[in-house]
Amino acid sequence: MPTRPLHSRPWWVAVVSGMASYIDSAAITGFSTSLVILQRDLGLEQWEVGVAAGALTLSIAFGALVGGRLGDRFGRRPVFTATMVLIIVAVAALLVAPSFTAVVLGAVLLGLGTGADLPVSLSTIAEAASDRNRGRLLGFSNLLWIVGIVVNTVLASIVGDWGRAGAQVLFAHIGLVAVLVLLGRLTIPESPSWQAARAERRAGVATIRADRARVRDLLRPPYLVPFLALLAFYGLTNLVANTSGQFGTYIVVTYGGATVGQAALIALPMVPIAVLGYLWFMKIADGPNRFRYFQIGAVLMIASKLLVVIVGLDLVSYAVSALLAALGGAFAFEGIMKVWTQESFPTLLRSTAQGAIIAVGRFAAAGLAVITPLILESGVTLMYALLTLFNVLGLGCAWLVFRRGRAATRVIDEEGAVDPEVAAASSEATR
C-alpha cells in the first residue's frame, strides 16, 4: 500500500473518530450505573434491569454488524455523522424516560448508534493514516476507551447519590460528548480512499479495492483466512476480557475471600498500568517488532488465567492475574486486532469486516455472561480453565495466520489490478 497520508491532519481524524471508543465505554459504564438509580426511581423489577442491560449489549453488536456494512456501501462520513445524531436522540429519550419501555427504547437506540459508529470510525482513522503511523493512530482509540471509563467513574462517584438527577447527568455527559464529536466530524471530509474505490467500481476499473466489495468476498481467498482468524482471535479473547471485567469483583469476593474494598484496590492501579501499556503499543505498532510484542503479550494473557488454575484463587493470585492480563492485553488483544483488520481487507470491505468481528465478539460475550454464574457454581477452577482455553485458542489462531508479518494476507496492493491467480482462486472456491 502506498505510504501516503489520506488527510492533512491525521491526528485530528484519529481524535475525532476515535471518540467512538470513548462513547462506547462511557455508554456501557454510564448506563450500568444509571440503571441502578432508575431501578429505584421507576420501580423497575430485577428482570427489567437485566432486559435493559441486555438490550444495550445486543444493540451494540447489531449496530456494529449493520454500521460496518453501511460504511462500506455509502461512505464513512454519512454513517459516522448519522450515528452521532442517533446517540444524541437516544440520550434525549433516556433523560426523560418515564417508564421501563422508554428506558429499553433508549438503550436500543444508544446501542445501535454506538455499535454502528465503531467500525466506520476505525476505517476512517486507518484511511487517514500512512504506513508509518496507522498502528499508532488506531492504538490511540484504546486510550480513549480507557479515558471514557475513568471520566464516567469519576462522574458517578460525584452524582451517584443524586437520585434521578444523577442518572441524567451521566446520560447528559454522553450526549454532550456526542454533540462535540458531531461538530468535529463535520470538519472531516469523506475518505479519499473510499471515494477512489467507489469511483473505480462504478467505472468498471478492475482494481482490488473496487472489485472486492461484496460480503461474500470475505468468505473467499485471500480474505477468508484472516477474516476467520480475526473472528476467532477477538471472539475468544473478548470472552476472557468481558468475563474478567463484568464478573471480576464478584468472583474474587465470592470465591476468593476478598472484600469489595480490597477488590477495588486491586482494580485501581490496573488503569494506569493499562494506559502505559497502550502508550507503549502505540510506540511499537508500526515497527518491525510488533509481532514479537504480540507473542510476549499472548504468553502473559494465557499465564494470567492459568495461574489461578494452578495455585487457586485468593487475593494475591487474583492481583497477579489482573496485572498479567493488563500488560499482555496491551499488545495481544483489541489494539492489534484493529490494526490487523484494517491492514487485511480492501477499502470497500474494511468496515464490513471490522463490524462483523466486533459484533461476533459482543454477541459471544453476552451469551457467556448469561451462563457464567452457573459455571462458577461448578467451581472457580473450571471457570478459569475455560478462560485459559479461550485465550489459547484465540491467540493461537492469530499466531498461526499473522506470524509471517504485517498484512501477510495481502496478495498485491489494493490499488493494483486484480491478480488473475486470486480471481481464479476465488472462482474455484465458489464451485
C-alpha positions as semicolon CSV with decimal commas, in nm:
position;residue;x (nm);y (nm);z (nm)
1;M;0,000;0,000;0,000
2;P;0,141;0,342;-0,088
3;T;0,294;0,526;0,200
4;R;0,095;0,847;0,177
5;P;-0,142;1,020;0,418
6;L;-0,505;1,043;0,317
7;H;-0,576;1,352;0,521
8;S;-0,373;1,657;0,604
9;R;-0,449;1,624;0,975
10;P;-0,438;1,252;1,060
11;W;-0,419;1,310;1,436
12;W;-0,729;1,530;1,424
13;V;-0,909;1,248;1,241
14;A;-0,780;0,998;1,499
15;V;-0,907;1,205;1,792
16;V;-1,249;1,292;1,649
17;S;-1,313;0,946;1,502
18;G;-1,152;0,764;1,795
19;M;-1,404;0,923;2,029
20;A;-1,628;0,636;1,918
21;S;-1,434;0,425;2,168
22;Y;-1,477;0,689;2,440
23;I;-1,853;0,699;2,383
24;D;-1,868;0,318;2,375
25;S;-1,707;0,279;2,717
26;A;-1,895;0,578;2,864
27;A;-2,226;0,441;2,736
28;I;-2,167;0,093;2,881
29;T;-2,046;0,209;3,223
30;G;-2,281;0,509;3,243
31;F;-2,589;0,308;3,150
32;S;-2,498;0,039;3,403
33;T;-2,469;0,293;3,685
34;S;-2,781;0,479;3,574
35;L;-2,983;0,157;3,576
36;V;-2,921;0,120;3,948
37;I;-3,060;0,471;4,000
38;L;-3,354;0,423;3,761
39;Q;-3,444;0,094;3,929
40;R;-3,528;0,287;4,244
41;D;-3,677;0,590;4,070
42;L;-3,902;0,399;3,827
43;G;-3,959;0,095;4,046
44;L;-3,805;-0,146;3,796
45;E;-3,815;-0,518;3,864
46;Q;-3,493;-0,718;3,869
47;W;-3,575;-0,885;3,537
48;E;-3,643;-0,546;3,381
49;V;-3,296;-0,428;3,478
50;G;-3,150;-0,738;3,313
51;V;-3,352;-0,687;2,995
52;A;-3,246;-0,321;2,969
53;A;-2,878;-0,406;3,019
54;G;-2,900;-0,689;2,768
55;A;-3,075;-0,462;2,517
56;L;-2,777;-0,225;2,519
57;T;-2,520;-0,502;2,474
58;L;-2,707;-0,676;2,193
59;S;-2,785;-0,348;2,018
60;I;-2,414;-0,255;2,016
61;A;-2,342;-0,589;1,846
62;F;-2,620;-0,543;1,588
63;G;-2,510;-0,184;1,532
64;A;-2,152;-0,289;1,459
65;L;-2,271;-0,552;1,212
66;V;-2,501;-0,316;1,022
67;G;-2,295;0,001;1,056
68;G;-1,982;-0,158;0,918
69;R;-2,162;-0,264;0,602
70;L;-2,331;0,073;0,559
71;G;-1,994;0,245;0,593
72;D;-1,854;0,044;0,304
73;R;-2,160;0,094;0,082
74;F;-2,246;0,458;0,143
75;G;-1,924;0,610;0,274
76;R;-1,763;0,679;0,609
77;R;-1,883;1,037;0,652
78;P;-2,263;0,992;0,628
79;V;-2,259;0,692;0,860
80;F;-2,036;0,837;1,133
81;T;-2,245;1,157;1,121
82;A;-2,575;0,969;1,145
83;T;-2,452;0,759;1,436
84;M;-2,380;1,068;1,645
85;V;-2,729;1,202;1,571
86;L;-2,876;0,865;1,677
87;I;-2,677;0,871;2,002
88;I;-2,799;1,225;2,077
89;V;-3,161;1,117;2,017
90;A;-3,108;0,814;2,243
91;V;-2,969;1,031;2,522
92;A;-3,263;1,272;2,491
93;A;-3,502;0,977;2,529
94;L;-3,317;0,844;2,834
95;L;-3,308;1,185;3,002
96;V;-3,687;1,196;3,020
97;A;-3,766;0,822;3,016
98;P;-4,087;0,780;3,221
99;S;-4,110;0,401;3,210
100;F;-3,933;0,071;3,156
101;T;-4,038;0,066;2,789
102;A;-3,883;0,409;2,732
103;V;-3,559;0,300;2,901
104;V;-3,533;-0,007;2,676
105;L;-3,604;0,204;2,368
106;G;-3,331;0,447;2,470
107;A;-3,091;0,158;2,535
108;V;-3,158;0,010;2,190
109;L;-3,102;0,342;2,014
110;L;-2,788;0,412;2,216
111;G;-2,650;0,066;2,143
112;L;-2,725;0,083;1,771
113;G;-2,562;0,425;1,738
114;T;-2,256;0,332;1,942
115;G;-2,206;-0,004;1,774
116;A;-2,251;0,127;1,420
117;D;-2,000;0,404;1,483
118;L;-1,712;0,181;1,592
119;P;-1,614;0,001;1,267
120;V;-1,672;0,305;1,045
121;S;-1,465;0,530;1,269
122;L;-1,177;0,282;1,277
123;S;-1,173;0,263;0,898
124;T;-1,177;0,643;0,881
125;I;-0,869;0,654;1,103
126;A;-0,687;0,386;0,902
127;E;-0,756;0,562;0,573
128;A;-0,636;0,896;0,708
129;A;-0,303;0,742;0,810
130;S;0,011;0,634;0,633
131;D;0,201;0,309;0,675
132;R;0,427;0,489;0,922
133;N;0,157;0,583;1,174
134;R;-0,152;0,368;1,110
135;G;-0,097;0,138;1,408
136;R;-0,023;0,432;1,636
137;L;-0,340;0,615;1,536
138;L;-0,557;0,306;1,572
139;G;-0,396;0,228;1,907
140;F;-0,491;0,574;2,028
141;S;-0,857;0,467;2,026
142;N;-0,776;0,221;2,307
143;L;-0,657;0,511;2,522
144;L;-0,979;0,698;2,457
145;W;-1,174;0,388;2,563
146;I;-0,993;0,391;2,899
147;V;-1,045;0,766;2,937
148;G;-1,420;0,716;2,887
149;I;-1,429;0,469;3,175
150;V;-1,225;0,692;3,406
151;V;-1,430;1,007;3,337
152;N;-1,755;0,818;3,383
153;T;-1,634;0,659;3,707
154;V;-1,538;0,999;3,848
155;L;-1,874;1,144;3,746
156;A;-2,059;0,850;3,901
157;S;-1,873;0,895;4,231
158;I;-1,992;1,257;4,240
159;V;-2,353;1,224;4,124
160;G;-2,430;0,864;4,218
161;D;-2,636;0,966;4,522
162;W;-2,833;1,242;4,350
163;G;-3,120;1,017;4,250
164;R;-3,277;1,066;3,906
165;A;-3,072;1,385;3,858
166;G;-2,754;1,177;3,890
167;A;-2,864;0,943;3,610
168;Q;-2,950;1,245;3,397
169;V;-2,601;1,388;3,448
170;L;-2,445;1,060;3,335
171;F;-2,665;1,048;3,025
172;A;-2,609;1,418;2,954
173;H;-2,233;1,359;2,963
174;I;-2,268;1,109;2,678
175;G;-2,495;1,344;2,486
176;L;-2,265;1,643;2,528
177;V;-1,965;1,445;2,404
178;A;-2,170;1,320;2,108
179;V;-2,262;1,680;2,015
180;L;-1,897;1,789;2,029
181;V;-1,789;1,487;1,827
182;L;-2,060;1,555;1,569
183;L;-1,934;1,912;1,527
184;G;-1,578;1,784;1,493
185;R;-1,678;1,526;1,234
186;L;-1,840;1,788;1,016
187;T;-1,484;1,911;0,952
188;I;-1,369;1,570;0,827
189;P;-1,421;1,506;0,454
190;E;-1,512;1,172;0,305
191;S;-1,224;0,924;0,292
192;P;-1,035;0,976;-0,037
193;S;-0,956;0,605;-0,039
194;W;-1,327;0,518;-0,021
195;Q;-1,412;0,776;-0,286
196;A;-1,148;0,637;-0,521
197;A;-1,264;0,279;-0,468
198;R;-1,628;0,374;-0,528
199;A;-1,537;0,569;-0,844
200;E;-1,331;0,277;-0,979
201;R;-1,613;0,034;-0,907
202;R;-1,871;0,247;-1,085
203;A;-1,637;0,291;-1,380
204;G;-1,568;-0,081;-1,401
205;V;-1,196;-0,045;-1,328
206;A;-1,065;-0,383;-1,209
207;T;-0,863;-0,290;-0,902
208;I;-0,860;-0,490;-0,582
209;R;-1,030;-0,217;-0,382
210;A;-1,302;-0,168;-0,645
211;D;-1,364;-0,535;-0,726
212;R;-1,364;-0,674;-0,370
213;A;-1,678;-0,514;-0,227
214;R;-1,931;-0,793;-0,172
215;V;-1,986;-0,958;0,165
216;R;-1,924;-1,299;0,009
217;D;-1,574;-1,183;-0,084
218;L;-1,487;-1,211;0,286
219;L;-1,554;-1,583;0,256
220;R;-1,320;-1,631;-0,040
221;P;-0,942;-1,623;-0,082
222;P;-0,740;-1,425;0,001
223;Y;-0,963;-1,276;0,274
224;L;-1,125;-1,589;0,420
225;V;-0,829;-1,697;0,633
226;P;-0,758;-1,359;0,800
227;F;-1,130;-1,298;0,848
228;L;-1,186;-1,630;1,026
229;A;-0,866;-1,586;1,225
230;L;-0,970;-1,241;1,346
231;L;-1,321;-1,364;1,428
232;A;-1,172;-1,641;1,641
233;F;-0,899;-1,425;1,792
234;Y;-1,121;-1,140;1,905
235;G;-1,428;-1,351;1,977
236;L;-1,242;-1,584;2,213
237;T;-1,011;-1,335;2,385
238;N;-1,302;-1,096;2,432
239;L;-1,485;-1,372;2,621
240;V;-1,198;-1,364;2,870
241;A;-1,176;-0,986;2,892
242;N;-1,552;-0,936;2,926
243;T;-1,584;-1,205;3,193
244;S;-1,298;-1,052;3,391
245;G;-1,444;-0,704;3,365
246;Q;-1,805;-0,794;3,433
247;F;-1,757;-1,062;3,698
248;G;-1,408;-0,999;3,836
249;T;-1,517;-0,833;4,159
250;Y;-1,798;-1,086;4,208
251;I;-1,556;-1,378;4,161
252;V;-1,282;-1,257;4,397
253;V;-1,533;-1,155;4,666
254;T;-1,749;-1,467;4,642
255;Y;-1,478;-1,727;4,583
256;G;-1,151;-1,558;4,677
257;G;-1,229;-1,437;5,027
258;A;-1,178;-1,068;4,945
259;T;-1,393;-0,770;5,035
260;V;-1,538;-0,531;4,779
261;G;-1,295;-0,265;4,902
262;Q;-0,997;-0,494;4,852
263;A;-1,116;-0,580;4,503
264;A;-1,141;-0,210;4,423
265;L;-0,787;-0,151;4,550
266;I;-0,663;-0,418;4,310
267;A;-0,855;-0,274;4,015
268;L;-0,746;0,087;4,073
269;P;-0,375;0,057;3,978
270;M;-0,462;-0,152;3,672
271;V;-0,589;0,161;3,495
272;P;-0,252;0,343;3,481
273;I;-0,080;0,015;3,400
274;A;-0,315;-0,038;3,107
275;V;-0,262;0,321;2,991
276;L;0,117;0,276;2,996
277;G;0,078;-0,048;2,804
278;Y;-0,137;0,118;2,538
279;L;0,112;0,403;2,507
280;W;0,391;0,151;2,454
281;F;0,181;-0,033;2,196
282;M;0,138;0,295;2,006
283;K;0,515;0,329;2,006
284;I;0,579;-0,014;1,852
285;A;0,259;-0,067;1,648
286;D;0,416;0,043;1,319
287;G;0,759;-0,107;1,375
288;P;0,925;-0,437;1,288
289;N;0,899;-0,577;1,643
290;R;0,521;-0,561;1,666
291;F;0,464;-0,934;1,635
292;R;0,734;-1,009;1,890
293;Y;0,542;-0,795;2,138
294;F;0,224;-0,978;2,041
295;Q;0,387;-1,309;2,129
296;I;0,502;-1,177;2,469
297;G;0,157;-1,036;2,535
298;A;-0,005;-1,365;2,437
299;V;0,209;-1,557;2,685
300;L;0,119;-1,311;2,961
301;M;-0,252;-1,334;2,881
302;I;-0,251;-1,713;2,889
303;A;-0,047;-1,715;3,210
304;S;-0,287;-1,472;3,376
305;K;-0,571;-1,726;3,388
306;L;-0,357;-2,040;3,406
307;L;-0,205;-1,907;3,729
308;V;-0,540;-1,929;3,907
309;V;-0,599;-2,281;3,771
310;I;-0,264;-2,393;3,914
311;V;-0,246;-2,213;4,252
312;G;-0,611;-2,142;4,320
313;L;-0,793;-1,814;4,378
314;D;-0,706;-1,576;4,658
315;L;-0,635;-1,205;4,683
316;V;-0,270;-1,240;4,574
317;S;-0,328;-1,471;4,277
318;Y;-0,617;-1,252;4,160
319;A;-0,397;-0,940;4,177
320;V;-0,112;-1,107;3,984
321;S;-0,362;-1,241;3,730
322;A;-0,505;-0,893;3,676
323;L;-0,156;-0,747;3,634
324;L;-0,052;-1,006;3,376
325;A;-0,377;-0,955;3,184
326;A;-0,336;-0,577;3,182
327;L;0,020;-0,599;3,049
328;G;-0,050;-0,874;2,796
329;G;-0,374;-0,722;2,669
330;A;-0,196;-0,405;2,562
331;F;-0,008;-0,599;2,293
332;A;-0,223;-0,905;2,221
333;F;-0,586;-0,803;2,234
334;E;-0,810;-0,535;2,086
335;G;-0,540;-0,293;1,973
336;I;-0,361;-0,539;1,748
337;M;-0,696;-0,677;1,628
338;K;-0,789;-0,331;1,498
339;V;-0,457;-0,290;1,320
340;W;-0,465;-0,634;1,158
341;T;-0,825;-0,585;1,047
342;Q;-0,754;-0,251;0,883
343;E;-0,447;-0,393;0,708
344;S;-0,602;-0,718;0,588
345;F;-0,905;-0,605;0,388
346;P;-0,956;-0,368;0,092
347;T;-1,139;-0,038;0,123
348;L;-1,492;-0,148;0,037
349;L;-1,476;-0,447;0,274
350;R;-1,283;-0,288;0,560
351;S;-1,572;-0,159;0,772
352;T;-1,781;-0,466;0,695
353;A;-1,510;-0,696;0,827
354;Q;-1,443;-0,478;1,131
355;G;-1,814;-0,459;1,216
356;A;-1,858;-0,835;1,187
357;I;-1,556;-0,902;1,410
358;I;-1,678;-0,660;1,678
359;A;-2,034;-0,796;1,656
360;V;-1,930;-1,159;1,697
361;G;-1,718;-1,064;1,998
362;R;-2,009;-0,878;2,163
363;F;-2,266;-1,149;2,088
364;A;-2,038;-1,419;2,227
365;A;-1,965;-1,217;2,542
366;A;-2,336;-1,158;2,603
367;G;-2,405;-1,530;2,566
368;L;-2,129;-1,636;2,805
369;A;-2,235;-1,375;3,063
370;V;-2,574;-1,545;3,092
371;I;-2,423;-1,880;3,197
372;T;-2,113;-1,757;3,383
373;P;-2,281;-1,775;3,729
374;L;-2,382;-2,136;3,656
375;I;-2,025;-2,230;3,554
376;L;-1,892;-2,067;3,871
377;E;-2,127;-2,281;4,079
378;S;-1,942;-2,583;3,939
379;G;-1,612;-2,438;4,057
380;V;-1,396;-2,133;4,003
381;T;-1,115;-2,357;3,875
382;L;-1,340;-2,478;3,594
383;M;-1,421;-2,117;3,503
384;Y;-1,056;-2,017;3,485
385;A;-0,967;-2,333;3,294
386;L;-1,226;-2,236;3,032
387;L;-1,089;-1,882;3,019
388;T;-0,737;-2,021;2,972
389;L;-0,863;-2,242;2,689
390;F;-1,034;-1,945;2,521
391;N;-0,710;-1,749;2,536
392;V;-0,502;-2,035;2,397
393;L;-0,738;-2,096;2,106
394;G;-0,793;-1,730;2,019
395;L;-0,430;-1,625;2,046
396;G;-0,321;-1,942;1,869
397;C;-0,538;-1,862;1,567
398;A;-0,386;-1,514;1,545
399;W;-0,034;-1,651;1,579
400;L;-0,083;-1,908;1,303
401;V;-0,218;-1,659;1,050
402;F;-0,025;-1,340;1,124
403;R;0,314;-1,476;1,228
404;R;0,464;-1,402;0,884
405;G;0,436;-1,029;0,928
406;R;0,212;-0,730;0,879
407;A;-0,062;-0,768;0,620
408;A;0,085;-1,102;0,512
409;T;-0,253;-1,196;0,367
410;R;-0,247;-0,923;0,100
411;V;-0,158;-1,064;-0,240
412;I;-0,096;-0,730;-0,412
413;D;-0,156;-0,364;-0,344
414;E;-0,529;-0,293;-0,337
415;E;-0,485;-0,011;-0,587
416;G;-0,334;-0,251;-0,839
417;A;-0,519;-0,456;-1,095
418;V;-0,695;-0,771;-0,982
419;D;-0,446;-1,057;-0,970
420;P;-0,558;-1,333;-1,213
421;E;-0,444;-1,601;-0,970
422;V;-0,654;-1,451;-0,694
423;A;-0,952;-1,426;-0,927
424;A;-0,903;-1,791;-1,026
425;A;-0,878;-1,897;-0,663
426;S;-1,195;-1,707;-0,580
427;S;-1,373;-1,868;-0,875
428;E;-1,254;-2,213;-0,772
429;A;-1,375;-2,156;-0,414
430;T;-1,729;-2,088;-0,537
431;R;-1,760;-2,408;-0,742
